[in-house]
Each structure stands twice: as C-alpha cells, then as structure tokens.
Amino acid sequence: MTPRRRAPWARRTRDQHARASRETWLAAGAIVAGLLLAAWAQLGGPLAGPPLYDGVVANDAYRYLTPSPGEHGQPGQAAEVVAVVAGRSPGFAVATIEQPPQAQVFAAPGALELPPGAAEVRVSIRAVAVPGTLPANGQVVGNVYAIAVTADGATPLSAPSSARVTVILREPAGAADARVERFAGGTWQPLTTYAEAQSLRLALVTGFGEFALVVGAPGPADVWQDWSFEPTVQLPLLALALLYLGAVRGINRRHPANRVPARRVAAFLAGLATIEVALDGIVGHYDATLFSDHMVQHLLLMMLAAPLLTLGTPITVALRAVSPPVRTRLLLPALRSRAIVVLSHPLVGFVLFAGALWVSHFSAVYELSLENNVVHYLEHAVFLTVALLFWWPMVGRDPSPWRLPYPVRLVVMLLQMVQGTFLGVAIMGASAPLYAHYAGLHLGYITPLADQQAAGAIMWVGGGASFLLWGGLVFADWMRAEEAEGVLVDARLDREQRRREAGAGPNRPETGDPAQIQGVDQ
C-alpha cells in the first residue's frame, strides 16, 4: 500500500511547530539561567555586595520617631569616628540607613576648625523629640535630627565657611517645598535650601545642632504655587465640561429660538471650577494639615459646588441633547425608576446630607480619611453625591419626581442650617483635639485646638451663610412665581370679563342685574 504523502501546507505547519518548540525551550532555558544567576548573587556569589542607591529604586517608607497610626517608626541612626591626619580635619560622609537616607552630613577635608592636639572626629546623627519652641513661621515635617560633630567626643566643631559642609534631609511623603532650619540658641534659623532628587533638601551650614524640615504657613503667594495636578480629579472634570458644552452647543444649533440660558451654563461650569479649587487648589493642598482648611473644602463641595451644578440643569440638557429613542428608552425610564424616586425624596436627601456630616466628623471615618487616600477620595465623592441629592429638589430647575412648595423648601433649608449650626458648635466647643492626626502635627503658627475651633466656626458661620444665600434665591423664585401666577389670574379674569361683555351686547342687560331688570319691566 502506497503511503499517503503529506501536502506541502502540512509539511510547512510541522516545520513551524518544530521551530516554535525550539524557541520555547530556548526561552525557558534563558529564564532558568537568569533565576540561577540571581540566586547565586543573593547567596553571596561574585555579584553580591551592598545595595547601591542610584536614585532610581523606590523610596523606603519614611520612619518617624513618634509614628501615628499607619506610619512606620524606628528611624535609623548613624555614627562614625574618623582619625585626624597631620592636624587637618578629615572629610566624611555620614548618613542614616534608609533608602534614600533621611539625614546626611558631608564635610570636605579641612573644612572644620580643630582644637590643638585633636586625634579624631566623631560624627553622630539621631532623631530627637521636637523642641518645645516651634518654628514661628511654619510646621515641622518629619523628624528633628540632632547632628553632632566633635573632636575626641568632647569639643563641638564648626566650619569657618559653609561652602564645604552640607546637611541633607529627606522630605516625608506628602510634604512639599520644605526648607531646612536649624534650632540653636532657643530659636529656629531658616537656612538657604536647595532641592535635590528624591525629595532631598540640602543646606550649607557652618555649625551643627538640631535640624528639621519646615513647611511655611500658607499665604497669598501660595494660591497658585500650591496648585496640584491630579488626573483622577481634573480629567473627569474636563470631560464633564466638554460633554456639557457639546450638548449645549447642539441644543442651541437645533433650537435657536429656545437656547440654553447662558446663566445656567455659567452655573454648571462654576460648579466644576469649585470642585477643582476644593480638591486641587490651595484648599486641597493643606486639607491634611489644617482642620479648618479641610472644613472649607467640605463647605465648597456641599454648599457651593453641588447647588451650582443643579442650577446648571444637567438633566434637562441631557434630555434635550439626546435623540428621541435614547430619551424615551433610556433616560426617562431611569429618571422614573424606583431608585431615583426614593433617592430624590427630600426627606432622604435631608437625612443623607446631615448624616454624612455627623458620621464623618464624629467617627473613625474622618481619621481614616486623613491617613488613607482612597478613603479620602470616597469621602469627597459621598459628600458631593448627598449634596446633589439634597439640593436637587431645593434649588434645582431640572424635572424631579418631587416638587416641594416654596415655603416647604425654606423650612427644610432652615432645619438643615440648624443642624449644621449644632455640628459647628459641637466641634468648636470640644475641649481637646478630636483627631490624632492633627494633634500630632507640630504647627508653629496655630495650635491643634485653635485650628479645631476655627473649623467649628467655619462650619457654623460659613454653613449658615450658605443656607441664607440659597434660601434667598428660593425666596426670590417664590416671589417671581407668585407674580407670574398673579399675571395669569389677571389675564384669566380679563378674558372672562370680555366674554361677559361680548355676550351682553350694547342694550342687553347683564343677567342678574336687579336695576336693569327693573327698568326693562317698567
């Protein structure tokens, strides 16, 4: 029997499989060789050696002398003894063990003035407690490091020129634009500071002692300097703005006689801008530093951004912008769904609005949000969402399953203002700091308790003023509605009067007029 010959395409397929198999074995062999080489180096082969910091590897977590919950403790120390040769101070480079080091000191040979007969120079770096005197113009971030350089362990040394002695401190995560300051003679002395890679701050010094990084109190010049770029916030805001403006443009083009009012467009864009200022501007920059700043952030989101967004009528714009099939099959059924009907109920919005404020400020949620960025972002999202649900039936112009009479809206807003006042007074009247995060910050320009009292006052006064502002808008709407209704009633009465006059004729008496009836009978 003649064996079957394989077709050319079958032979090519077999060759391809063989070549792929060889390549697979070669790749597997390379991987195994790499793993063996790595294991050999790890166990002490010729490649083994001390790790070298090249500015590329990830930073070690910052280690605090007195860590707060979630922070790392036990900062590294350093000590070195260098022999004096020919009566000239030796050069040295001493650093703590973190990667990159949290504290370093460098001196060039001959940079220090030695006493006669000195045999060695001793250098030590260690983290110490923050001195009782705090910087008058800023906040200490990270550890305070005591850097001692002595001759024979007894005589403190100094340098005649700062050009050859350097102290470098590392910023902890979250700090920015810090400067090196030295504590000497009972006061803090700012030093000319230079930024280095990997959050390192360098200063040239003439003497040693206690050094720390200090962040200054926010001022007017920081409004633009402290603006941060956060894609998770700015990209969604930009997308919403472009989507809204595109929808408005389409509506105005299709309906030139019934355009979207410019004031509504301005309100919506102002709401988005308020969110950007609250989260990425100077307010967002200091929300983990100042409780009062954090309270301003919450008020901007809940008392300003949310009502402005509702005044922009995004639901109406969406209904007018989409095609009729999308409107009837998707948007309108969603607006009439049970979930929207329940969530948009004014009582639900009231409870969620007040509950979010009280639960966040008097539970572990607030402290957790200061230590965990994900929780912090979720907190902002919850605040904005519940605020939108509350303000939608209060000041919004969009269609809603619930339309409250104007007097009822004013009463609801008054009650909300009262509970906000109670919250502000409760925070302001606390006798001790409520949050360990803020209590653990060493702010030279305000104490934790004074900052907390300011936050309570902002909630009380700022929240009350916001409700009065929007209450005034609702009252003005009420007056305009009453005036418009009066015009309609007058117009209806005029039409009825004209109909009566047209039906009576020039000589025909009005029905029911006794004088006219009597005259006709006579």
C-alpha positions as CSV (number, residue, x, y, z in Angstrom):
1,M,0.0,0.0,0.0
2,T,1.4,3.3,-1.0
3,P,1.8,5.7,1.9
4,R,0.0,8.9,1.8
5,R,2.2,11.9,1.1
6,R,1.7,15.0,3.2
7,A,0.5,18.1,1.5
8,P,3.0,21.0,1.3
9,W,1.0,23.1,3.6
10,A,1.0,20.2,6.2
11,R,4.8,20.0,6.0
12,R,5.2,23.7,6.5
13,T,2.9,23.5,9.5
14,R,5.1,20.7,11.0
15,D,8.2,22.8,10.4
16,Q,6.7,25.8,12.1
17,H,5.7,23.7,15.1
18,A,9.2,22.4,15.4
19,R,10.7,25.9,15.2
20,A,8.3,27.2,17.8
21,S,9.1,24.3,20.1
22,R,12.9,25.1,19.9
23,E,12.2,28.8,20.6
24,T,10.1,27.9,23.6
25,W,12.9,25.7,25.0
26,L,15.4,28.4,24.5
27,A,13.3,31.0,26.3
28,A,12.7,28.6,29.1
29,G,16.4,27.9,29.4
30,A,17.2,31.7,29.5
31,I,14.7,32.2,32.3
32,V,16.1,29.3,34.3
33,A,19.6,30.6,33.8
34,G,18.6,34.1,35.0
35,L,16.9,32.7,38.1
36,L,20.0,30.6,38.9
37,L,22.2,33.7,38.4
38,A,20.0,35.8,40.7
39,A,20.0,33.1,43.4
40,W,23.8,32.8,43.1
41,A,24.2,36.6,43.6
42,Q,21.7,36.6,46.5
43,L,23.6,33.8,48.3
44,G,26.9,35.6,48.1
45,G,28.4,35.0,44.7
46,P,30.7,37.4,42.9
47,L,27.8,39.7,42.2
48,A,26.8,40.0,45.8
49,G,27.5,43.3,47.6
50,P,26.0,46.2,49.4
51,P,23.0,47.8,47.7
52,L,23.8,51.0,45.9
53,Y,21.4,53.9,45.9
54,D,21.2,55.3,42.3
55,G,18.2,57.5,42.7
56,V,16.0,55.1,40.7
57,V,14.9,52.5,43.2
58,A,11.7,53.0,45.2
59,N,11.9,55.0,48.4
60,D,11.7,53.3,51.8
61,A,8.7,54.4,53.8
62,Y,9.6,57.4,56.0
63,R,10.3,56.4,59.6
64,Y,9.0,58.6,62.4
65,L,10.4,58.9,65.9
66,T,6.8,59.1,67.2
67,P,4.7,57.5,64.5
68,S,0.9,58.0,64.1
69,P,-1.3,55.1,63.3
70,G,-0.4,53.7,59.9
71,E,3.1,55.2,59.9
72,H,6.5,53.5,60.3
73,G,8.7,54.0,63.3
74,Q,12.3,53.4,64.4
75,P,14.2,55.8,62.3
76,G,17.8,54.9,61.6
77,Q,20.8,56.4,63.3
78,A,24.4,56.9,62.2
79,A,27.8,57.3,63.9
80,E,31.3,57.4,62.6
81,V,34.8,58.1,64.0
82,V,37.4,59.5,61.6
83,A,41.1,59.8,62.5
84,V,42.8,63.2,62.2
85,V,45.9,63.2,60.0
86,A,48.6,65.8,60.2
87,G,46.3,68.1,62.3
88,R,43.9,68.6,59.5
89,S,40.2,67.8,59.9
90,P,39.3,64.7,57.8
91,G,36.5,64.6,55.2
92,F,33.5,62.4,56.0
93,A,30.1,61.4,54.6
94,V,27.7,60.0,57.3
95,A,24.1,59.0,56.5
96,T,21.2,57.1,58.2
97,I,20.4,53.7,56.8
98,E,17.1,54.4,55.0
99,Q,17.0,54.4,51.2
100,P,17.4,57.2,50.5
101,P,18.8,58.3,53.8
102,Q,16.5,60.6,55.9
103,A,19.5,62.5,57.2
104,Q,23.0,63.0,55.9
105,V,26.0,65.2,56.7
106,F,29.1,65.8,54.5
107,A,32.3,67.7,55.1
108,A,35.3,68.2,52.8
109,P,38.8,67.6,54.2
110,G,40.0,70.6,56.1
111,A,36.5,72.1,56.3
112,L,36.4,72.1,60.2
113,E,38.4,74.0,62.7
114,L,40.1,71.6,65.1
115,P,41.5,72.3,68.5
116,P,45.2,71.7,69.0
117,G,46.1,68.1,69.6
118,A,42.8,66.6,68.3
119,A,43.2,62.9,67.4
120,E,39.8,62.1,66.0
121,V,36.5,63.5,64.8
122,R,33.3,61.8,66.0
123,V,30.1,62.3,63.9
124,S,26.6,61.2,65.0
125,I,23.1,61.5,63.6
126,R,20.0,60.6,65.6
127,A,16.3,61.6,65.6
128,V,15.2,63.6,68.7
129,A,12.0,65.0,70.0
130,V,10.7,68.3,68.7
131,P,12.0,71.1,70.8
132,G,9.4,72.9,73.0
133,T,9.9,76.0,70.9
134,L,8.2,75.6,67.5
135,P,9.0,77.5,64.3
136,A,7.1,80.7,64.3
137,N,6.5,80.7,60.6
138,G,5.8,77.1,59.7
139,Q,5.3,73.5,60.6
140,V,8.0,70.8,61.2
141,V,7.5,67.9,58.9
142,G,9.3,64.6,59.6
143,N,11.8,64.1,62.3
144,V,14.1,66.6,64.0
145,Y,17.7,65.3,63.7
146,A,20.5,66.1,66.1
147,I,23.8,66.2,64.2
148,A,26.8,66.3,66.4
149,V,30.4,66.7,65.2
150,T,33.0,66.8,68.0
151,A,36.8,66.5,68.4
152,D,37.6,63.5,70.6
153,G,34.0,63.3,71.6
154,A,34.1,66.5,73.7
155,T,34.7,69.7,71.8
156,P,31.9,70.7,69.3
157,L,33.3,71.6,65.9
158,S,32.2,74.3,63.4
159,A,33.2,75.4,60.0
160,P,34.6,78.8,59.1
161,S,32.9,78.6,55.7
162,S,29.6,77.0,54.8
163,A,30.7,76.1,51.3
164,R,32.2,72.8,52.3
165,V,29.8,71.4,55.0
166,T,26.4,70.1,53.9
167,V,23.3,68.8,55.7
168,I,20.7,66.9,53.6
169,L,17.3,65.9,55.0
170,R,14.6,63.9,53.2
171,E,11.0,65.0,53.0
172,P,8.3,62.6,54.2
173,A,5.5,61.7,51.8
174,G,3.0,64.5,51.4
175,A,5.5,67.3,52.2
176,A,6.4,69.7,49.6
177,D,8.7,72.8,49.2
178,A,10.1,72.3,52.7
179,R,13.2,74.3,53.9
180,V,15.9,73.2,56.2
181,E,16.0,75.1,59.6
182,R,18.4,74.8,62.5
183,F,17.4,75.1,66.1
184,A,20.1,76.9,68.0
185,G,20.0,79.4,70.9
186,G,16.4,78.6,71.6
187,T,15.2,79.8,68.1
188,W,14.8,78.3,64.7
189,Q,17.0,79.7,62.0
190,P,16.0,79.2,58.3
191,L,18.8,78.1,56.0
192,T,19.2,78.6,52.3
193,T,17.8,75.3,50.9
194,Y,18.3,73.6,47.6
195,A,16.1,70.9,46.2
196,E,17.8,67.6,45.2
197,A,16.4,64.4,43.6
198,Q,14.1,62.1,45.5
199,S,12.6,64.7,47.8
200,L,16.0,65.6,49.4
201,R,16.6,69.1,50.7
202,L,20.2,70.4,51.0
203,A,21.6,73.2,53.1
204,L,25.1,74.6,53.6
205,V,26.0,75.0,57.3
206,T,28.7,76.4,59.5
207,G,27.6,74.7,62.7
208,F,25.8,71.7,63.9
209,G,22.9,71.0,66.3
210,E,19.3,70.1,65.6
211,F,17.9,70.3,62.1
212,A,14.5,69.8,60.6
213,L,12.4,70.4,57.5
214,V,9.8,73.2,57.9
215,V,6.9,74.0,55.7
216,G,5.7,77.6,55.9
217,A,2.1,78.6,56.8
218,P,0.0,79.1,53.6
219,G,-0.2,82.7,52.4
220,P,-1.5,84.6,49.4
221,A,1.6,83.7,47.3
222,D,0.8,80.0,47.7
223,V,-2.6,80.2,45.9
224,W,-1.0,79.3,42.5
225,Q,2.2,77.7,43.7
226,D,0.4,75.0,45.6
227,W,-1.9,74.0,42.8
228,S,-1.5,70.3,42.2
229,F,-2.1,68.2,39.1
230,E,-4.4,65.3,40.0
231,P,-5.5,63.4,36.8
232,T,-8.2,61.4,38.7
233,V,-9.9,64.8,39.5
234,Q,-9.1,67.1,36.6
235,L,-9.6,64.7,33.7
236,P,-13.2,63.7,34.8
237,L,-14.0,67.4,35.4
238,L,-12.6,68.3,32.0
239,A,-14.6,65.5,30.4
240,L,-17.8,66.7,32.1
241,A,-17.2,70.3,31.0
242,L,-16.6,69.3,27.3
243,L,-19.6,66.9,27.3
244,Y,-21.9,69.6,28.8
245,L,-20.7,72.3,26.4
246,G,-21.0,70.0,23.4
247,A,-24.6,69.2,24.4
248,V,-25.4,72.9,24.9
249,R,-23.9,73.8,21.5
250,G,-26.0,71.1,19.8
251,I,-29.2,72.3,21.5
252,N,-28.6,75.9,20.6
253,R,-27.9,74.9,17.0
254,R,-31.1,72.9,16.6
255,H,-33.3,75.2,18.6
256,P,-32.0,78.8,18.1
257,A,-35.3,80.2,19.4
258,N,-35.1,78.2,22.6
259,R,-31.4,78.2,23.6
260,V,-30.0,77.0,26.9
261,P,-29.7,80.2,29.1
262,A,-26.2,81.4,29.5
263,R,-26.7,81.8,33.2
264,R,-27.3,78.0,33.5
265,V,-24.1,77.2,31.5
266,A,-22.2,79.6,33.8
267,A,-23.6,78.0,36.9
268,F,-22.6,74.5,35.8
269,L,-19.1,75.5,34.8
270,A,-18.7,77.4,38.1
271,G,-19.7,74.2,40.0
272,L,-17.0,72.2,38.2
273,A,-14.4,75.0,38.9
274,T,-15.4,75.0,42.6
275,I,-14.7,71.2,42.8
276,E,-11.3,71.8,41.2
277,V,-10.4,74.6,43.7
278,A,-11.6,72.5,46.6
279,L,-9.6,69.4,45.6
280,D,-6.6,70.5,43.7
281,G,-6.1,74.2,44.7
282,I,-4.5,75.6,47.9
283,V,-7.6,74.2,49.8
284,G,-6.8,70.7,48.8
285,H,-3.1,71.2,49.3
286,Y,-3.5,71.8,53.1
287,D,-6.6,69.7,53.9
288,A,-4.4,67.1,55.7
289,T,-2.5,69.9,57.6
290,L,-5.3,72.2,58.8
291,F,-8.7,71.0,60.1
292,S,-10.1,74.5,59.3
293,D,-8.9,74.1,55.7
294,H,-10.5,70.7,55.5
295,M,-13.8,72.2,56.7
296,V,-13.6,74.9,54.0
297,Q,-13.1,72.0,51.5
298,H,-16.3,70.3,52.7
299,L,-18.3,73.5,52.5
300,L,-17.1,74.2,49.0
301,L,-18.2,70.8,47.8
302,M,-21.5,70.6,49.7
303,M,-22.7,74.2,49.9
304,L,-21.4,75.7,46.7
305,A,-20.4,73.2,44.0
306,A,-23.5,71.0,44.4
307,P,-26.1,73.7,44.2
308,L,-24.3,75.4,41.3
309,L,-24.3,72.1,39.4
310,T,-28.0,71.6,39.9
311,L,-28.7,75.2,38.7
312,G,-26.9,74.2,35.5
313,T,-29.9,71.8,34.8
314,P,-27.7,68.9,33.6
315,I,-30.7,66.6,33.4
316,T,-32.7,68.9,31.2
317,V,-29.6,69.5,28.9
318,A,-29.2,65.7,28.6
319,L,-32.9,65.2,27.8
320,R,-32.8,67.9,25.1
321,A,-29.4,66.8,23.6
322,V,-30.0,63.1,23.1
323,S,-32.2,61.6,20.3
324,P,-35.8,60.7,21.0
325,P,-35.2,56.9,21.1
326,V,-32.5,57.4,23.8
327,R,-34.7,59.8,25.7
328,T,-37.7,57.6,25.7
329,R,-36.0,54.2,26.2
330,L,-33.1,55.1,28.5
331,L,-33.1,58.5,30.2
332,L,-36.8,58.8,31.1
333,P,-37.2,55.3,32.4
334,A,-34.1,55.8,34.5
335,L,-35.5,59.1,36.0
336,R,-38.8,57.3,36.8
337,S,-37.1,54.3,38.3
338,R,-37.8,53.3,41.9
339,A,-34.2,54.0,43.0
340,I,-34.2,57.6,41.7
341,V,-37.7,58.2,43.1
342,V,-36.5,57.1,46.5
343,L,-33.1,58.8,46.5
344,S,-34.6,62.1,45.2
345,H,-37.1,62.3,48.0
346,P,-36.4,65.5,50.0
347,L,-36.5,63.6,53.3
348,V,-33.9,61.1,52.1
349,G,-31.7,63.9,50.8
350,F,-32.1,65.7,54.1
351,V,-31.1,62.7,56.2
352,L,-28.2,61.7,53.9
353,F,-26.8,65.3,53.9
354,A,-26.9,65.7,57.7
355,G,-25.8,62.1,58.3
356,A,-22.8,62.4,56.1
357,L,-21.5,65.4,58.1
358,W,-22.1,64.0,61.5
359,V,-20.9,60.5,60.8
360,S,-17.7,61.6,59.1
361,H,-16.8,64.1,61.8
362,F,-17.7,62.0,64.8
363,S,-16.5,58.6,63.9
364,A,-13.3,56.8,62.8
365,V,-14.0,57.6,59.2
366,Y,-12.5,61.1,59.4
367,E,-9.3,60.0,61.0
368,L,-9.1,57.1,58.4
369,S,-9.6,59.6,55.5
370,L,-6.6,61.6,56.7
371,E,-4.4,58.5,56.6
372,N,-5.8,56.7,53.5
373,N,-6.1,58.5,50.2
374,V,-8.7,56.1,48.8
375,V,-11.0,56.7,51.8
376,H,-10.3,60.4,51.4
377,Y,-11.5,60.3,47.8
378,L,-14.5,58.3,48.7
379,E,-15.4,60.8,51.4
380,H,-15.4,63.6,48.8
381,A,-17.5,61.6,46.4
382,V,-20.0,60.8,49.1
383,F,-20.2,64.5,50.2
384,L,-20.8,65.7,46.7
385,T,-23.4,63.0,45.9
386,V,-25.5,63.5,49.0
387,A,-25.3,67.3,48.5
388,L,-26.6,66.9,44.9
389,L,-29.5,64.8,46.2
390,F,-30.4,67.4,48.8
391,W,-30.1,70.5,46.5
392,W,-31.9,69.0,43.5
393,P,-35.4,69.5,44.9
394,M,-34.4,72.6,46.7
395,V,-32.9,75.0,44.1
396,G,-32.6,72.8,41.0
397,R,-34.5,73.5,37.8
398,D,-34.4,70.0,36.5
399,P,-37.5,67.8,36.4
400,S,-37.8,65.8,39.6
401,P,-40.3,63.2,41.0
402,W,-40.8,65.5,43.9
403,R,-41.7,69.2,43.6
404,L,-41.9,70.9,47.0
405,P,-43.8,74.2,47.5
406,Y,-41.6,77.1,48.1
407,P,-42.5,77.6,51.8
408,V,-41.7,74.0,52.5
409,R,-38.3,74.3,50.8
410,L,-37.5,77.3,53.0
411,V,-38.4,75.3,56.2
412,V,-36.3,72.3,55.1
413,M,-33.3,74.6,54.4
414,L,-33.8,76.3,57.8
415,L,-33.8,72.9,59.6
416,Q,-30.6,71.9,57.7
417,M,-29.0,75.2,58.7
418,V,-29.9,74.5,62.4
419,Q,-28.3,71.0,62.4
420,G,-25.2,72.4,60.7
421,T,-25.0,75.0,63.5
422,F,-25.2,72.3,66.1
423,L,-22.4,70.5,64.4
424,G,-20.2,73.6,64.2
425,V,-20.8,74.4,67.9
426,A,-20.0,70.8,68.9
427,I,-16.7,70.9,67.1
428,M,-15.8,74.4,68.3
429,G,-16.7,73.5,71.9
430,A,-14.6,70.4,72.2
431,S,-12.1,70.7,75.0
432,A,-9.4,68.6,73.3
433,P,-8.4,67.8,69.7
434,L,-10.8,65.3,68.1
435,Y,-8.3,63.8,65.7
436,A,-4.9,62.4,66.5
437,H,-3.6,63.2,63.0
438,Y,-4.0,67.0,63.5
439,A,-2.9,66.8,67.1
440,G,0.4,65.1,66.0
441,L,1.3,67.9,63.7
442,H,3.7,70.5,65.1
443,L,2.3,73.7,63.6
444,G,4.2,76.7,64.7
445,Y,1.5,79.2,63.5
446,I,-1.6,77.6,65.2
447,T,-2.3,75.0,67.9
448,P,-4.4,71.9,67.1
449,L,-7.2,73.1,69.4
450,A,-7.3,76.6,67.9
451,D,-7.4,75.1,64.4
452,Q,-10.3,72.9,65.5
453,Q,-12.2,75.8,67.0
454,A,-11.7,77.7,63.7
455,A,-13.1,74.7,61.8
456,G,-16.2,74.7,64.0
457,A,-16.7,78.4,63.5
458,I,-16.3,77.9,59.7
459,M,-19.0,75.2,59.8
460,W,-21.3,77.4,61.9
461,V,-20.9,80.7,60.2
462,G,-20.0,79.6,56.7
463,G,-22.7,76.9,56.6
464,G,-25.3,79.3,57.9
465,A,-24.4,82.0,55.4
466,S,-24.6,79.4,52.6
467,F,-28.1,78.4,53.5
468,L,-29.2,82.0,53.8
469,L,-27.8,82.7,50.4
470,W,-29.6,79.8,48.7
471,G,-32.7,80.5,50.8
472,G,-32.7,84.0,49.4
473,L,-32.6,82.5,45.9
474,V,-35.6,80.2,46.7
475,F,-37.5,83.2,48.2
476,A,-36.9,85.2,45.1
477,D,-38.1,82.3,43.0
478,W,-41.2,82.2,45.2
479,M,-41.9,85.8,44.6
480,R,-41.4,85.5,40.9
481,A,-43.7,82.5,40.8
482,E,-46.4,84.5,42.8
483,E,-46.1,87.4,40.4
484,A,-46.3,85.2,37.4
485,E,-49.4,83.5,38.9
486,G,-50.9,86.9,39.6
487,V,-50.4,87.9,35.9
488,L,-52.1,84.7,34.8
489,V,-55.1,85.2,37.2
490,D,-55.5,88.8,35.9
491,A,-55.3,87.6,32.3
492,R,-58.0,85.0,33.0
493,L,-60.3,87.5,34.8
494,D,-59.8,89.9,31.9
495,R,-60.8,87.2,29.4
496,E,-63.9,86.3,31.4
497,Q,-64.9,89.9,31.7
498,R,-64.5,90.4,27.9
499,R,-66.6,87.3,27.3
500,R,-69.4,88.6,29.6
501,E,-69.4,92.0,27.9
502,A,-69.4,90.4,24.4
503,G,-72.4,88.2,25.4
504,A,-74.4,91.0,27.0
505,G,-74.4,93.3,23.8
506,P,-74.8,97.2,23.8
507,N,-78.5,97.3,25.0
508,R,-78.8,93.9,26.5
509,P,-78.9,93.9,30.4
510,E,-76.4,91.8,32.3
511,T,-78.1,88.7,33.7
512,G,-78.8,89.1,37.3
513,D,-78.6,92.9,37.5
514,P,-81.7,94.0,39.5
515,A,-81.6,97.6,38.3
516,Q,-81.6,96.7,34.7
517,I,-84.3,94.1,35.1
518,Q,-86.5,96.6,36.9
519,G,-86.0,99.2,34.2
520,V,-86.9,96.7,31.4
521,D,-90.0,95.6,33.2
522,Q,-91.2,99.1,33.5
